[in-house]
């Protein structure tokens, strides 16, 4: 597909595995992948698994990988069970804990060091400037990383109430206060 405004090729990577994504990288001549997507600190927030899949594709093609890091909005606390590998899926591919306490840059380093079948040729993590204390907020206004994470309160409770998405109960997705009421 081609973008009508710019004439640039557009690749639909939704649902693509590492091999399919690597094929897109090869076709497009990708030399460096830049990941600039916010996480909210919970294992089942799918953006980190998009990053992991893209990292695997980059390793397959020899592409460099750059992560634009940012604060974990719920801080550096670690809580909850570690994923049993028997239950790995698109909302949890690796055995990390439910509230992982890491930034996306720290996760990228962990994935590269411990979980990629072959290491990346080059991983750069561009650190956030001015954020040092993992236990306090940045003081910046909340910017929703997705429509289903409209407030900092939603992010704070997500590691606990997001589990209800796997049941018949509603966790309020689609409302103005998702994950705050079950």
Secondary structure as a PSIPRED ss2 file (coil, helix, strand):
# PSIPRED VFORMAT (PSIPRED V4.0)

   1 X C   1.000  0.000  0.000
   2 X E   0.000  0.000  1.000
   3 X C   1.000  0.000  0.000
   4 X C   1.000  0.000  0.000
   5 X C   1.000  0.000  0.000
   6 X C   1.000  0.000  0.000
   7 X C   1.000  0.000  0.000
   8 X C   1.000  0.000  0.000
   9 X E   0.000  0.000  1.000
  10 X C   1.000  0.000  0.000
  11 X C   1.000  0.000  0.000
  12 X C   1.000  0.000  0.000
  13 X C   1.000  0.000  0.000
  14 X C   1.000  0.000  0.000
  15 X C   1.000  0.000  0.000
  16 X C   1.000  0.000  0.000
  17 X C   1.000  0.000  0.000
  18 X H   0.000  1.000  0.000
  19 X H   0.000  1.000  0.000
  20 X H   0.000  1.000  0.000
  21 X H   0.000  1.000  0.000
  22 X H   0.000  1.000  0.000
  23 X H   0.000  1.000  0.000
  24 X H   0.000  1.000  0.000
  25 X H   0.000  1.000  0.000
  26 X H   0.000  1.000  0.000
  27 X H   0.000  1.000  0.000
  28 X H   0.000  1.000  0.000
  29 X C   1.000  0.000  0.000
  30 X C   1.000  0.000  0.000
  31 X C   1.000  0.000  0.000
  32 X E   0.000  0.000  1.000
  33 X E   0.000  0.000  1.000
  34 X E   0.000  0.000  1.000
  35 X E   0.000  0.000  1.000
  36 X C   1.000  0.000  0.000
  37 X C   1.000  0.000  0.000
  38 X C   1.000  0.000  0.000
  39 X C   1.000  0.000  0.000
  40 X C   1.000  0.000  0.000
  41 X C   1.000  0.000  0.000
  42 X E   0.000  0.000  1.000
  43 X C   1.000  0.000  0.000
  44 X C   1.000  0.000  0.000
  45 X C   1.000  0.000  0.000
  46 X C   1.000  0.000  0.000
  47 X H   0.000  1.000  0.000
  48 X H   0.000  1.000  0.000
  49 X H   0.000  1.000  0.000
  50 X H   0.000  1.000  0.000
  51 X H   0.000  1.000  0.000
  52 X H   0.000  1.000  0.000
  53 X H   0.000  1.000  0.000
  54 X H   0.000  1.000  0.000
  55 X H   0.000  1.000  0.000
  56 X H   0.000  1.000  0.000
  57 X H   0.000  1.000  0.000
  58 X H   0.000  1.000  0.000
  59 X H   0.000  1.000  0.000
  60 X H   0.000  1.000  0.000
  61 X H   0.000  1.000  0.000
  62 X C   1.000  0.000  0.000
  63 X C   1.000  0.000  0.000
  64 X E   0.000  0.000  1.000
  65 X E   0.000  0.000  1.000
  66 X E   0.000  0.000  1.000
  67 X E   0.000  0.000  1.000
  68 X E   0.000  0.000  1.000
  69 X C   1.000  0.000  0.000
  70 X C   1.000  0.000  0.000
  71 X C   1.000  0.000  0.000
  72 X C   1.000  0.000  0.000
  73 X C   1.000  0.000  0.000
  74 X C   1.000  0.000  0.000
  75 X C   1.000  0.000  0.000
  76 X C   1.000  0.000  0.000
  77 X C   1.000  0.000  0.000
  78 X C   1.000  0.000  0.000
  79 X E   0.000  0.000  1.000
  80 X E   0.000  0.000  1.000
  81 X E   0.000  0.000  1.000
  82 X E   0.000  0.000  1.000
  83 X C   1.000  0.000  0.000
  84 X C   1.000  0.000  0.000
  85 X H   0.000  1.000  0.000
  86 X H   0.000  1.000  0.000
  87 X H   0.000  1.000  0.000
  88 X C   1.000  0.000  0.000
  89 X E   0.000  0.000  1.000
  90 X C   1.000  0.000  0.000
  91 X C   1.000  0.000  0.000
  92 X E   0.000  0.000  1.000
  93 X C   1.000  0.000  0.000
  94 X C   1.000  0.000  0.000
  95 X C   1.000  0.000  0.000
  96 X C   1.000  0.000  0.000
  97 X E   0.000  0.000  1.000
  98 X E   0.000  0.000  1.000
  99 X E   0.000  0.000  1.000
 100 X C   1.000  0.000  0.000
 101 X C   1.000  0.000  0.000
 102 X C   1.000  0.000  0.000
 103 X C   1.000  0.000  0.000
 104 X H   0.000  1.000  0.000
 105 X H   0.000  1.000  0.000
 106 X H   0.000  1.000  0.000
 107 X H   0.000  1.000  0.000
 108 X H   0.000  1.000  0.000
 109 X H   0.000  1.000  0.000
 110 X H   0.000  1.000  0.000
 111 X H   0.000  1.000  0.000
 112 X H   0.000  1.000  0.000
 113 X H   0.000  1.000  0.000
 114 X H   0.000  1.000  0.000
 115 X H   0.000  1.000  0.000
 116 X C   1.000  0.000  0.000
 117 X C   1.000  0.000  0.000
 118 X C   1.000  0.000  0.000
 119 X C   1.000  0.000  0.000
 120 X C   1.000  0.000  0.000
 121 X C   1.000  0.000  0.000
 122 X C   1.000  0.000  0.000
 123 X E   0.000  0.000  1.000
 124 X E   0.000  0.000  1.000
 125 X E   0.000  0.000  1.000
 126 X E   0.000  0.000  1.000
 127 X C   1.000  0.000  0.000
 128 X C   1.000  0.000  0.000
 129 X C   1.000  0.000  0.000
 130 X C   1.000  0.000  0.000
 131 X C   1.000  0.000  0.000
 132 X C   1.000  0.000  0.000
 133 X C   1.000  0.000  0.000
 134 X C   1.000  0.000  0.000
 135 X C   1.000  0.000  0.000
 136 X C   1.000  0.000  0.000
 137 X C   1.000  0.000  0.000
 138 X C   1.000  0.000  0.000
 139 X C   1.000  0.000  0.000
 140 X C   1.000  0.000  0.000
 141 X C   1.000  0.000  0.000
 142 X C   1.000  0.000  0.000
 143 X C   1.000  0.000  0.000
 144 X C   1.000  0.000  0.000
 145 X C   1.000  0.000  0.000
 146 X C   1.000  0.000  0.000
 147 X C   1.000  0.000  0.000
 148 X C   1.000  0.000  0.000
 149 X C   1.000  0.000  0.000
 150 X C   1.000  0.000  0.000
 151 X C   1.000  0.000  0.000
 152 X H   0.000  1.000  0.000
 153 X H   0.000  1.000  0.000
 154 X H   0.000  1.000  0.000
 155 X H   0.000  1.000  0.000
 156 X H   0.000  1.000  0.000
 157 X H   0.000  1.000  0.000
 158 X H   0.000  1.000  0.000
 159 X H   0.000  1.000  0.000
 160 X H   0.000  1.000  0.000
 161 X H   0.000  1.000  0.000
 162 X H   0.000  1.000  0.000
 163 X H   0.000  1.000  0.000
 164 X H   0.000  1.000  0.000
 165 X H   0.000  1.000  0.000
 166 X H   0.000  1.000  0.000
 167 X C   1.000  0.000  0.000
 168 X C   1.000  0.000  0.000
 169 X C   1.000  0.000  0.000
 170 X C   1.000  0.000  0.000
 171 X C   1.000  0.000  0.000
 172 X C   1.000  0.000  0.000
 173 X C   1.000  0.000  0.000
 174 X C   1.000  0.000  0.000
 175 X C   1.000  0.000  0.000
 176 X C   1.000  0.000  0.000
 177 X C   1.000  0.000  0.000
 178 X C   1.000  0.000  0.000
 179 X C   1.000  0.000  0.000
 180 X C   1.000  0.000  0.000
 181 X C   1.000  0.000  0.000
 182 X C   1.000  0.000  0.000
